Amino acid sequence: MPDYQHDLLFGTFGASSSADPDGAVELAVAADEAGLDLVTFQDHPYQPALLDTWTLMSYVAARTTRIRITGNVLNLPLRPPAVLARAAAALDRLSGGRVELGLGSGAFWDAIDAMGGRRRTPGESVEALAEAIGVIRAIWDTSEKGGVFRSGEHYPVHGAKRGPAPQHDISIWLGAYKPRMLRLVGSLADGWLPSVGYLPSIGALADGNAEIDEAAATAGRDPRRIRRLLNIRPEDVDVNRLADWALEYGVSVFIAPGDDLRTIEHYAAEIAPAVRESVERARTQAPPPEPAPAEHGPVEVAGPVTGEFARPVTGEVTVPAALGVTPTPDDGARLLPTTRWDESARPFPPIPDGIRYSDRGRAVAGHLIDVHNHLRSELEQLRDVIAQVRAGLLDPGVARSAINAMTMRQNEWTVGAFCASYCRLVTTHHSLEDSGIFPHLRHADAAVAPTIDRLQAEHLVIHDVLEDVDAALVMFIRDPSTHAGLQRAVDSLTDTLLSHLSYEERALVEPLARYGMAPGQV
């Protein structure tokens, strides 16, 4: 199995006995002082023998300075996701960006039920966890305008305020074993966090990785961006064993029992450095890893966006001629052979017959295309900047400044920005939160909701693609030989952004013209 090439991290599964609260905290402080990377705590809110996990994490965050902190894993049925999102963001900001989020779908249902939690079947638990991840990330996403609206059987949200944003991008790691949960890791999460003791054998990691990787590829994600973590037993704390698991199964975070001071110090001072050295030596001697699926087939010359690869565009809609607004077509041409998402799965809202559109509605729809055309021109500018950098005509640092100043880099390419731009033209006294386009369309027509959900999901993907461009530029500054990777990142952004903008226009110009802006906005 592959080595996913992540940096290695070492942490502890901390003690949390309510009979010895000071001891639990002191062991976490010792892990911090010893130089370990992570301290984690189990979460069983129905168990009085254990300290409440979130309270303990908060206290530990205040007593430590550098170590990361997470639940291992938090009991979702007793921790509502919208509230959990705010709690995690707040603790992340208070701790200087040291919180990660380990989540579990729930177990011990009798105890959960006794505490007032909702009893769920295994299938319902997976569905609820998927909904919760969406809610949590939407609460954290302050780049979007307006409230959070998410339909769902388990965690519907109707206009929740966004924020605060965490200080850093909090990772969501899932405790998972069964195929459906593993597929959820691949499609939505940032990491897989099983325990050796719950696996039928260590070889089950290979099967789990395969399930996760396939789900990630299906969702248009790079499987290598998903961390593989592992809770290990005392007998597993062996340099050769851990190095083998890192290289053979891609494990990059090892979490050992941390209820003894000497064990913590030995793990930090002896085991962790030796495992890192062994893995680094093996990586240096091994052939370079194959390029990630989403980055195959680089186009080595920047220039006009012509498209070397083509794919059929599905789910087309025919905009009524009476609308008088023409969405930008998508000819299916792409620069790279793979995409970050499944374009064939995009939903389109139905268009009723016999609608008469007002001049105001047509203007709203037309303005969306105007904003998108501005973003398309910025994309061409970005490609030109990168071409100049690669040709040695422009300093990479100047290029980064130019990219960061672009509208799209500031996440204003979303429909939220369309609303912001339009509102600046027609009014100055209504907040964007009150007049957001997405909430307005959701309320106006429930049939548009699946399209809005898909568009918001694509916004998150584009944010990651933009981050990839910046990271590739930083790498190029350090090592000019990585120019091909920089070009791949820009080509990926080109394919992704142009595809998304065209889809957004084809899906939304008609509903925007039909419903216009929210009442009272102008």
Legacy VTK file of the C-alpha trace (Angstrom):
# vtk DataFile Version 3.0
C-alpha trace
ASCII
DATASET POLYDATA
POINTS 522 float
0.000 0.000 0.000
1.141 3.553 -0.605
3.035 5.886 1.644
0.964 9.052 1.435
4.066 11.145 2.191
2.642 13.092 5.135
4.943 14.382 7.833
4.892 12.066 10.843
3.157 13.141 14.053
3.193 11.457 17.448
0.617 11.886 20.162
-0.945 10.388 23.250
-4.309 9.001 24.205
-4.543 10.949 27.452
-5.913 9.904 30.794
-9.230 11.541 31.722
-10.297 10.005 35.022
-12.627 12.236 37.025
-11.039 10.747 40.164
-7.684 12.320 39.278
-8.312 15.516 37.289
-4.950 17.065 38.182
-3.136 13.966 36.987
-4.907 14.041 33.622
-3.895 17.647 33.056
-0.300 17.159 34.212
0.198 14.244 31.821
-1.022 16.412 28.956
1.374 19.164 30.031
4.181 16.586 30.140
3.379 15.512 26.569
3.564 19.156 25.500
6.877 19.739 27.255
8.327 16.480 25.888
7.776 17.702 22.337
4.924 15.448 21.226
2.570 16.762 18.567
-0.865 15.777 19.782
-2.800 14.941 22.929
-6.207 13.273 22.586
-9.010 12.308 24.952
-11.819 9.776 24.701
-15.351 11.129 24.847
-18.105 9.331 26.734
-20.387 12.071 28.118
-22.619 9.468 29.766
-19.728 8.100 31.868
-19.275 9.878 35.233
-15.930 8.127 35.788
-14.487 10.337 33.042
-14.038 14.095 32.942
-16.136 15.903 30.376
-13.929 15.870 27.301
-14.527 19.382 26.029
-13.986 20.898 29.452
-10.766 18.907 29.830
-9.564 19.934 26.360
-10.190 23.588 27.207
-8.307 23.335 30.487
-5.406 21.541 28.806
-5.293 24.169 26.055
-4.843 26.848 28.727
-2.041 24.899 30.441
-0.038 24.042 27.297
1.716 26.109 24.649
2.291 24.157 21.445
0.698 20.699 21.424
-2.443 20.065 19.360
-5.598 18.856 21.095
-8.561 16.751 19.966
-11.246 14.359 21.108
-10.604 10.753 20.204
-13.349 10.724 19.109
-16.131 13.146 20.098
-19.575 11.635 20.614
-21.632 13.347 17.931
-25.098 12.213 19.141
-24.590 14.190 22.355
-22.797 17.181 20.812
-24.958 19.148 18.316
-22.775 20.014 15.316
-23.627 23.724 15.038
-22.741 24.267 18.695
-19.683 22.017 18.376
-18.485 24.083 15.405
-18.564 27.275 17.461
-16.914 25.595 20.432
-14.105 24.234 18.260
-13.553 27.571 16.544
-13.509 29.419 19.850
-11.020 27.015 21.434
-8.881 27.083 18.300
-8.679 30.874 18.459
-8.003 30.864 22.201
-5.272 28.244 21.872
-3.486 29.807 18.911
-4.720 27.339 16.300
-4.111 24.052 18.140
-7.478 22.269 17.907
-8.408 19.389 15.598
-11.772 17.645 15.490
-12.025 13.880 15.866
-15.636 12.749 15.373
-17.496 9.501 15.881
-20.985 8.516 14.774
-21.893 7.160 18.208
-21.933 3.894 20.150
-23.393 2.585 23.428
-26.870 3.662 22.406
-28.557 2.769 25.679
-26.272 5.217 27.485
-26.785 7.859 24.821
-30.531 7.428 25.030
-30.383 7.713 28.825
-28.668 11.107 28.423
-31.368 12.406 26.088
-29.592 11.637 22.826
-31.403 10.247 19.813
-31.006 6.529 19.212
-29.983 5.816 15.633
-29.495 2.796 13.420
-26.040 2.268 11.891
-27.244 3.716 8.587
-28.800 6.719 10.290
-25.578 7.307 12.220
-23.579 7.595 9.015
-26.168 9.928 7.476
-26.156 12.100 10.593
-22.352 12.305 10.604
-22.295 13.377 6.953
-24.873 16.084 7.671
-22.923 17.209 10.743
-19.706 17.689 8.765
-21.558 19.918 6.329
-23.053 21.984 9.143
-19.723 22.369 10.948
-17.854 23.499 7.862
-20.633 25.879 6.867
-20.557 27.518 10.315
-16.791 27.934 9.997
-17.028 29.368 6.467
-17.266 33.109 6.985
-16.328 33.804 3.355
-19.919 33.023 2.409
-22.487 35.760 2.932
-25.775 35.225 4.715
-26.778 32.551 7.163
-26.342 28.788 6.997
-29.246 26.913 5.458
-28.943 23.151 5.209
-31.718 20.653 4.796
-31.363 17.289 6.488
-33.146 14.590 8.376
-30.884 14.795 11.416
-29.349 18.288 11.566
-31.374 20.805 9.539
-30.177 24.387 9.935
-32.336 27.377 9.036
-30.370 30.611 8.876
-27.749 30.034 11.576
-25.197 32.832 11.824
-21.746 32.036 10.468
-18.558 32.214 12.494
-16.344 32.648 14.180
-13.851 31.136 11.765
-11.160 29.012 13.422
-7.651 30.437 13.577
-6.431 27.625 11.345
-8.100 25.074 9.075
-9.306 22.544 11.632
-9.024 18.972 10.364
-11.983 16.630 10.761
-10.851 13.073 11.507
-13.349 10.215 11.672
-13.232 7.063 13.739
-14.410 4.526 11.153
-14.331 0.795 10.442
-17.255 -0.291 8.263
-17.325 0.317 4.484
-19.986 3.042 4.540
-18.116 5.022 7.180
-14.844 4.550 5.311
-16.453 5.916 2.174
-17.570 8.912 4.204
-13.937 9.494 5.219
-12.929 9.460 1.569
-15.668 11.763 0.367
-15.820 14.336 3.180
-13.228 14.041 5.946
-9.591 15.040 6.388
-8.399 11.919 8.159
-9.120 8.329 9.228
-8.668 7.514 12.933
-9.071 3.803 13.781
-7.649 1.865 16.747
-5.428 -1.185 16.367
-7.436 -2.995 19.033
-10.665 -2.703 17.032
-9.191 -3.930 13.746
-9.414 -7.643 12.894
-5.726 -7.431 11.931
-3.248 -4.757 11.000
-3.721 -5.786 7.376
-7.238 -4.325 7.580
-5.581 -0.937 7.182
-4.884 -1.841 3.550
-8.534 -2.640 2.893
-9.623 0.550 4.657
-7.193 2.639 2.645
-8.478 1.144 -0.595
-12.080 1.955 0.360
-11.164 5.511 1.342
-9.037 6.128 -1.752
-11.751 4.911 -4.101
-14.371 7.093 -2.410
-12.047 10.098 -2.537
-11.369 9.645 -6.241
-15.086 9.272 -6.932
-15.721 12.536 -5.087
-13.020 14.288 -7.114
-10.618 14.497 -4.173
-6.937 13.620 -3.990
-6.676 10.588 -1.646
-3.220 11.733 -0.570
-4.696 14.740 1.193
-6.452 12.450 3.679
-4.337 11.667 6.739
-4.203 8.134 8.138
-4.009 8.153 11.932
-3.820 5.190 14.298
-4.438 4.605 17.994
-1.800 2.060 19.011
-1.329 -0.244 22.016
1.615 -0.299 24.450
3.041 -3.360 22.710
3.012 -1.510 19.377
5.468 1.161 20.568
8.387 -0.183 18.574
10.506 1.727 16.074
10.563 -0.905 13.332
6.886 -1.709 13.659
5.748 1.906 13.450
8.098 2.690 10.572
6.750 -0.315 8.663
3.154 0.798 9.249
3.993 4.288 8.016
5.578 3.012 4.810
3.238 0.101 4.083
-0.114 1.520 5.217
0.452 5.262 5.009
-0.048 5.908 8.729
1.344 9.333 9.577
-0.046 9.962 13.073
0.642 7.461 15.852
-1.311 7.940 19.086
-0.001 5.901 22.015
-1.406 5.427 25.537
-0.353 8.411 27.643
-1.246 7.558 31.223
2.332 7.261 32.478
4.998 9.984 32.622
7.960 7.728 31.830
6.137 6.235 28.852
5.414 9.717 27.485
9.021 10.842 27.848
10.400 7.643 26.269
7.927 7.895 23.379
8.893 11.504 22.674
12.653 11.243 23.197
13.426 7.804 21.772
10.645 6.341 19.639
9.381 9.341 17.658
12.794 10.569 16.419
13.885 7.066 15.452
10.700 6.360 13.499
10.996 9.682 11.687
14.603 8.941 10.779
13.783 5.442 9.546
10.866 6.603 7.397
12.774 9.553 5.978
15.666 7.277 5.057
13.309 4.885 3.263
11.551 7.718 1.462
14.840 9.141 0.261
15.902 5.784 -1.176
12.514 5.019 -2.761
11.518 6.237 -6.241
9.448 9.423 -6.205
5.720 8.882 -5.759
3.491 9.005 -8.809
1.695 12.309 -9.322
-1.681 12.707 -7.668
-4.675 11.757 -9.850
-5.998 15.308 -10.101
-2.644 16.554 -11.350
-1.890 14.190 -14.240
-1.112 15.454 -17.702
0.420 18.880 -17.093
0.172 21.449 -19.867
3.658 22.833 -19.915
2.992 26.114 -21.728
0.760 28.784 -20.246
-1.341 30.767 -22.646
-4.854 30.939 -24.069
-7.313 28.572 -22.439
-7.900 26.213 -25.338
-8.398 22.844 -23.626
-6.538 19.684 -24.560
-8.990 17.231 -23.025
-12.739 17.163 -23.541
-15.663 15.562 -21.757
-19.399 15.724 -22.429
-21.364 18.340 -20.525
-24.460 16.761 -19.005
-27.522 18.058 -17.246
-28.047 20.930 -19.666
-30.948 23.339 -19.293
-32.568 25.471 -21.930
-33.062 29.033 -20.742
-36.292 30.579 -22.090
-35.748 33.091 -24.872
-38.051 35.483 -23.032
-35.399 35.815 -20.363
-33.135 37.750 -22.704
-30.006 36.576 -20.855
-27.643 33.944 -22.247
-25.529 31.863 -19.827
-21.929 31.221 -20.791
-21.777 27.802 -22.492
-19.429 25.024 -21.424
-17.902 23.140 -24.339
-16.404 20.499 -22.028
-12.803 21.305 -23.001
-10.314 20.902 -20.142
-6.568 21.290 -19.730
-6.224 18.244 -17.460
-7.669 14.753 -17.961
-9.268 14.554 -14.500
-11.471 16.905 -12.499
-11.980 17.701 -8.821
-15.647 16.709 -8.941
-18.202 14.666 -10.861
-19.702 17.131 -13.330
-22.349 14.659 -14.433
-23.922 14.685 -10.957
-24.789 18.388 -10.935
-28.464 19.100 -10.277
-30.409 21.748 -12.166
-33.626 23.325 -10.906
-36.759 22.853 -13.025
-37.927 25.768 -15.187
-41.688 26.301 -15.275
-43.495 27.313 -18.442
-45.106 30.659 -19.155
-43.046 32.839 -16.804
-42.935 36.571 -17.504
-39.720 38.205 -16.402
-39.453 41.776 -15.175
-36.740 44.154 -16.299
-35.421 44.094 -12.738
-35.234 40.304 -12.757
-33.380 40.294 -16.074
-30.906 42.815 -14.657
-30.225 40.615 -11.640
-29.574 37.595 -13.866
-27.415 39.599 -16.250
-25.327 40.978 -13.413
-24.326 37.455 -12.382
-22.794 36.956 -15.833
-21.074 40.372 -15.631
-19.440 39.430 -12.321
-18.365 36.076 -13.728
-16.851 37.706 -16.803
-14.749 39.860 -14.481
-13.534 36.711 -12.754
-12.737 35.093 -16.091
-10.612 38.108 -17.000
-8.805 37.789 -13.655
-8.109 34.152 -14.427
-6.444 35.164 -17.676
-4.384 37.726 -15.761
-3.333 35.068 -13.277
-2.236 32.716 -16.042
-0.253 35.549 -17.603
1.411 36.330 -14.254
2.440 32.690 -13.822
3.778 32.576 -17.381
5.919 35.633 -16.636
7.202 34.069 -13.409
8.152 30.867 -15.193
9.903 32.859 -17.915
11.894 34.792 -15.316
10.240 38.088 -16.216
8.451 38.611 -12.894
9.554 38.089 -9.304
7.542 35.277 -7.642
7.000 37.405 -4.545
5.411 40.117 -6.651
3.258 37.442 -8.282
1.995 36.234 -4.899
1.017 39.774 -3.954
-0.828 40.184 -7.243
-2.661 36.887 -6.789
-3.667 37.685 -3.218
-5.132 41.003 -4.376
-7.355 39.362 -6.965
-11.066 39.160 -6.315
-11.148 35.396 -6.723
-8.340 34.921 -4.198
-10.448 36.677 -1.594
-13.307 34.208 -2.149
-15.443 36.874 -3.769
-16.071 34.793 -6.878
-19.015 33.166 -5.105
-22.626 34.137 -5.565
-22.211 35.887 -2.238
-19.881 38.288 -4.038
-22.417 38.701 -6.803
-24.839 39.794 -4.134
-22.249 42.110 -2.617
-21.442 43.690 -5.953
-25.080 44.090 -6.894
-26.003 45.488 -3.510
-23.316 48.143 -3.814
-24.977 49.281 -7.011
-28.550 49.399 -5.749
-28.406 49.968 -1.999
-26.075 50.821 0.842
-28.213 50.263 3.882
-28.933 46.531 3.946
-26.448 44.051 5.290
-25.327 41.226 3.017
-26.368 38.792 5.675
-29.976 39.924 5.459
-30.047 40.049 1.671
-28.005 37.012 0.623
-28.987 35.478 -2.686
-28.722 31.849 -1.574
-31.051 32.181 1.432
-33.502 34.169 -0.689
-33.623 31.493 -3.400
-33.957 28.718 -0.824
-36.963 30.410 0.697
-38.466 31.273 -2.662
-38.269 27.789 -4.184
-37.342 24.543 -2.427
-36.606 22.951 -5.815
-33.523 25.177 -6.094
-32.027 23.909 -2.800
-30.129 20.877 -4.226
-28.471 23.154 -6.790
-27.465 25.648 -4.101
-26.054 22.847 -1.945
-23.960 21.669 -4.880
-22.743 25.194 -5.676
-21.702 25.764 -2.068
-19.845 22.441 -2.056
-18.011 23.491 -5.217
-17.064 26.805 -3.595
-15.175 24.839 -0.936
-13.356 22.841 -3.606
-12.331 26.008 -5.452
-11.007 27.455 -2.214
-8.731 24.402 -1.913
-7.630 24.733 -5.536
-6.683 28.369 -4.941
-4.674 27.286 -1.908
-2.923 24.733 -4.128
-1.887 27.490 -6.532
-0.398 29.530 -3.714
1.381 26.486 -2.271
2.784 25.589 -5.681
4.055 29.147 -6.110
5.767 29.002 -2.724
7.383 25.700 -3.738
8.509 27.245 -7.015
10.129 30.125 -5.116
12.141 27.580 -3.129
12.892 25.322 -6.078
12.409 26.618 -9.665
12.599 23.036 -10.965
9.024 22.542 -9.693
7.617 24.734 -12.500
5.556 21.830 -13.854
3.726 21.511 -10.550
2.984 25.230 -10.580
1.562 24.976 -14.076
-0.573 21.972 -13.102
-2.021 23.921 -10.182
-2.950 26.851 -12.428
-4.412 24.530 -15.047
-6.462 22.810 -12.342
-7.794 26.188 -11.229
-8.617 27.057 -14.837
-10.574 23.847 -15.412
-12.338 24.055 -12.073
-13.266 27.725 -12.076
-14.463 27.942 -15.679
-16.528 24.795 -15.251
-18.076 26.117 -12.049
-18.876 29.590 -13.376
-20.620 28.166 -16.412
-22.623 25.729 -14.294
-23.640 28.477 -11.877
-24.903 30.644 -14.717
-26.776 27.844 -16.468
-28.374 26.805 -13.174
-29.197 30.170 -11.627
-29.874 32.858 -14.224
-33.469 31.699 -14.637
-34.324 31.460 -10.898
-32.586 34.799 -10.322
-34.633 36.423 -13.057
-37.807 34.810 -11.764
-37.375 35.776 -8.108
-35.046 38.777 -8.310
-33.553 40.109 -5.098
-35.092 39.679 -1.661
-38.091 41.924 -0.934
-37.073 45.247 0.608
-33.517 45.068 -0.713
-33.843 48.003 -3.074
LINES 1 523
522 0 1 2 3 4 5 6 7 8 9 10 11 12 13 14 15 16 17 18 19 20 21 22 23 24 25 26 27 28 29 30 31 32 33 34 35 36 37 38 39 40 41 42 43 44 45 46 47 48 49 50 51 52 53 54 55 56 57 58 59 60 61 62 63 64 65 66 67 68 69 70 71 72 73 74 75 76 77 78 79 80 81 82 83 84 85 86 87 88 89 90 91 92 93 94 95 96 97 98 99 100 101 102 103 104 105 106 107 108 109 110 111 112 113 114 115 116 117 118 119 120 121 122 123 124 125 126 127 128 129 130 131 132 133 134 135 136 137 138 139 140 141 142 143 144 145 146 147 148 149 150 151 152 153 154 155 156 157 158 159 160 161 162 163 164 165 166 167 168 169 170 171 172 173 174 175 176 177 178 179 180 181 182 183 184 185 186 187 188 189 190 191 192 193 194 195 196 197 198 199 200 201 202 203 204 205 206 207 208 209 210 211 212 213 214 215 216 217 218 219 220 221 222 223 224 225 226 227 228 229 230 231 232 233 234 235 236 237 238 239 240 241 242 243 244 245 246 247 248 249 250 251 252 253 254 255 256 257 258 259 260 261 262 263 264 265 266 267 268 269 270 271 272 273 274 275 276 277 278 279 280 281 282 283 284 285 286 287 288 289 290 291 292 293 294 295 296 297 298 299 300 301 302 303 304 305 306 307 308 309 310 311 312 313 314 315 316 317 318 319 320 321 322 323 324 325 326 327 328 329 330 331 332 333 334 335 336 337 338 339 340 341 342 343 344 345 346 347 348 349 350 351 352 353 354 355 356 357 358 359 360 361 362 363 364 365 366 367 368 369 370 371 372 373 374 375 376 377 378 379 380 381 382 383 384 385 386 387 388 389 390 391 392 393 394 395 396 397 398 399 400 401 402 403 404 405 406 407 408 409 410 411 412 413 414 415 416 417 418 419 420 421 422 423 424 425 426 427 428 429 430 431 432 433 434 435 436 437 438 439 440 441 442 443 444 445 446 447 448 449 450 451 452 453 454 455 456 457 458 459 460 461 462 463 464 465 466 467 468 469 470 471 472 473 474 475 476 477 478 479 480 481 482 483 484 485 486 487 488 489 490 491 492 493 494 495 496 497 498 499 500 501 502 503 504 505 506 507 508 509 510 511 512 513 514 515 516 517 518 519 520 521
